[in-house]
Amino acid sequence: MTPLKVVAFDLDDTLWHVHPVIVRAEQILRDWLHESVSGFRYDEEKMKTFREDALKEDKSLGYRLTALRRHVIERALLHHLNHDEDAERLSKEAMDVFLVARNEVEFFEGALDAIAEISVVYQLGALTNGNADIRKLGLDKYFSFAFSAEQVGAPKPAPDLFHRALEHTGCDPHEMLYVGDDPIKDVDAANQVGLKTIWVRGAARPEPGDTEADEVIEDIRHLPGAIARLSNC
């Protein structure tokens, strides 16, 4: 039996609820734009149009979330200011404001305790389609690596993120465990690469995908026990 060496995590909705985080971050962004740009009005319909236009021009922005949001903000500012340099500068400042708020999360109860416990035994990392930052989150004291879809050029369920983690750690697929909430993007995708998987099943995604996770837990606090069971198999 080959022991587990690495535990990698999805982030959003695995370690915290992402929806309220994004709602709050967007409100902080709107407030900043209103205060910082004279006469600017954050129009949802116009923003939606700018977003759709950007995605038509560059489909890769669909998984390059930071680049997409900054691009949309810059278009909106350019439409308002009609000055390229000001729009570019302000869009970068606006994204800095958004990303600070985007990384102010409320971890699920017991999540940090579970992470701290398993970090004593395993190398930990993050593989995410989103733009959460382990340094801003304070997870870098536990996680030794983190890769995003934006960095590797493809979102889950594509295998690129898992391949990058395997290359980075130098371990074989069966030596890595992936923990996530999405039965398709996390469990099916990791299973297809040959990783072991733990599904953190939530109310939003109660049904499994096409494959079964090695362990299913309802609460992140049960993670150390689930890993211990897999390690003893």
C-alpha positions in Angstrom: 0.0 0.0 0.0 1.4 3.4 -1.0 0.7 6.0 1.6 -0.9 9.4 0.9 1.6 12.2 0.7 -0.4 15.2 -0.5 -3.8 16.6 0.3 -5.1 19.3 -2.2 -8.2 21.3 -1.7 -10.8 23.1 -3.7 -11.5 26.4 -1.9 -14.8 28.1 -2.6 -17.8 26.3 -1.1 -15.4 23.6 0.3 -13.9 25.7 3.0 -16.4 28.6 3.1 -19.6 29.7 1.4 -18.5 31.8 -1.6 -21.8 33.5 -2.5 -22.0 36.0 0.4 -18.3 36.7 -0.1 -18.8 37.8 -3.7 -21.9 39.8 -2.9 -20.1 41.7 -0.2 -17.0 42.2 -2.4 -19.1 43.5 -5.3 -20.8 46.0 -3.0 -17.5 47.3 -1.7 -16.3 47.6 -5.3 -19.4 49.6 -6.2 -19.0 51.9 -3.2 -15.4 52.5 -4.1 -16.1 53.3 -7.7 -18.9 55.7 -6.7 -16.6 57.5 -4.3 -13.5 57.5 -6.4 -14.8 58.3 -9.9 -16.9 61.5 -10.1 -20.3 60.9 -11.7 -19.7 57.2 -12.2 -22.8 55.0 -11.9 -22.4 51.2 -11.6 -25.1 50.1 -14.0 -25.7 46.3 -13.8 -27.1 46.1 -17.3 -24.2 47.9 -18.9 -21.7 45.8 -16.9 -23.5 42.7 -18.1 -23.2 43.9 -21.7 -19.5 44.8 -21.3 -18.9 41.3 -19.8 -20.7 39.6 -22.7 -18.7 41.6 -25.2 -15.4 40.8 -23.5 -16.2 37.0 -23.5 -17.1 37.1 -27.2 -13.8 38.7 -28.0 -11.7 36.4 -25.7 -13.3 33.1 -24.5 -10.4 32.5 -22.2 -11.7 35.2 -19.9 -14.4 32.8 -18.9 -11.8 31.1 -16.5 -9.5 34.1 -16.1 -11.8 35.7 -13.6 -9.5 38.4 -12.3 -8.6 39.5 -15.8 -12.3 39.4 -16.8 -13.5 41.6 -14.0 -10.7 44.1 -14.5 -11.4 44.2 -18.2 -15.1 44.9 -17.6 -14.4 47.6 -15.1 -11.9 49.2 -17.5 -14.5 49.2 -20.3 -17.1 50.8 -18.0 -14.6 53.5 -16.9 -13.5 54.2 -20.4 -17.1 54.6 -21.5 -17.5 57.1 -18.7 -14.2 58.9 -18.8 -13.1 58.5 -22.4 -9.5 58.4 -21.3 -7.5 55.2 -21.7 -4.8 55.9 -19.1 -7.2 56.9 -16.3 -9.5 54.0 -17.1 -6.6 51.5 -16.9 -5.2 52.9 -13.7 -8.5 53.1 -11.9 -9.5 49.6 -13.0 -6.3 48.2 -11.5 -7.0 50.1 -8.2 -10.6 48.9 -8.3 -9.5 45.3 -8.6 -7.1 45.7 -5.7 -10.1 46.8 -3.6 -12.3 43.9 -4.8 -9.6 41.3 -4.2 -9.0 42.4 -0.7 -12.7 42.0 0.0 -13.0 38.8 -2.0 -10.4 37.2 0.3 -12.2 38.2 3.5 -14.1 34.9 4.1 -15.8 33.2 7.0 -14.4 29.7 7.1 -16.8 26.8 7.9 -16.7 25.9 11.5 -13.8 23.6 12.3 -12.2 24.0 8.8 -9.0 25.7 10.0 -8.7 23.2 12.9 -9.0 20.3 10.4 -6.5 21.8 8.1 -4.0 22.5 10.9 -4.4 18.9 12.1 -3.7 17.2 8.7 -0.9 19.7 7.8 1.3 18.0 10.5 1.2 14.8 8.4 0.6 15.8 4.8 1.8 18.4 2.3 -1.2 20.6 1.5 -2.2 22.7 -1.5 -5.0 24.4 -3.3 -6.4 23.9 -6.8 -9.2 26.3 -7.6 -11.2 27.7 -10.6 -11.6 30.9 -8.6 -9.3 33.8 -7.6 -9.0 33.3 -3.8 -5.4 33.8 -2.6 -4.0 31.5 0.1 -1.7 34.3 1.2 -4.4 36.8 1.7 -6.5 34.1 3.4 -3.7 33.2 5.8 -3.6 29.6 4.5 0.0 29.8 3.3 1.1 28.8 6.8 -0.5 25.4 6.1 -0.4 25.2 2.2 2.8 24.8 0.3 1.3 25.3 -3.1 -1.7 26.8 -4.9 -2.7 26.8 -8.5 -5.7 28.4 -10.2 -7.4 27.8 -13.6 -6.1 31.3 -14.6 -2.5 30.2 -14.0 -2.7 26.8 -15.8 -4.9 27.9 -18.7 -7.9 25.6 -18.1 -10.6 25.3 -15.4 -11.8 22.1 -13.7 -13.1 19.6 -14.8 -10.2 19.8 -17.3 -7.2 17.8 -15.8 -4.7 20.6 -16.1 -4.8 21.7 -12.5 -4.3 18.2 -11.2 -1.4 17.5 -13.6 0.2 20.7 -12.4 -0.1 19.7 -8.8 1.4 16.3 -9.5 4.2 17.8 -11.4 4.9 20.3 -8.7 4.9 17.7 -5.8 6.5 14.9 -7.8 4.1 12.4 -6.4 2.0 9.7 -8.2 -1.7 10.2 -8.6 -2.6 7.6 -6.0 -0.4 9.4 -3.5 -2.5 12.6 -3.7 -6.0 13.2 -2.3 -8.3 15.9 -3.5 -11.0 17.4 -1.3 -13.9 19.3 -2.9 -17.6 20.1 -2.9 -18.5 19.7 -6.6 -19.2 16.1 -7.7 -18.2 16.8 -11.3 -15.5 19.5 -11.3 -13.9 18.1 -8.1 -14.7 14.4 -7.6 -15.2 13.2 -11.2 -12.3 15.3 -12.5 -9.8 14.2 -9.9 -10.9 10.5 -10.1 -10.2 10.6 -13.8 -6.7 11.6 -13.2 -6.3 8.8 -10.7 -6.3 10.8 -7.4 -8.1 9.7 -4.3 -11.1 11.9 -3.5 -13.2 13.1 -0.6 -16.5 14.7 -1.5 -17.7 17.4 1.0 -21.3 17.0 0.1 -23.5 20.1 0.7 -27.1 21.0 0.1 -26.4 22.8 -3.1 -25.0 19.7 -4.8 -26.5 16.7 -3.0 -26.2 14.2 -5.9 -23.0 12.4 -7.0 -21.5 12.7 -10.4 -20.5 9.8 -12.7 -18.0 8.4 -10.3 -17.8 7.7 -6.6 -15.6 9.5 -4.1 -13.4 7.4 -1.9 -15.0 9.1 1.1 -18.1 11.3 1.5 -18.4 13.7 4.4 -21.2 16.2 5.3 -19.0 18.5 7.4 -15.4 19.6 6.9 -14.8 18.8 10.6 -15.0 15.2 9.7 -12.1 15.5 7.2 -9.2 14.2 9.5 -11.2 11.0 10.3 -12.0 10.4 6.6 -8.3 10.8 5.7 -7.3 8.4 8.5 -9.7 5.8 7.1 -8.2 6.2 3.6 -4.7 6.0 4.9 -5.5 2.7 6.7 -7.1 1.0 3.6 
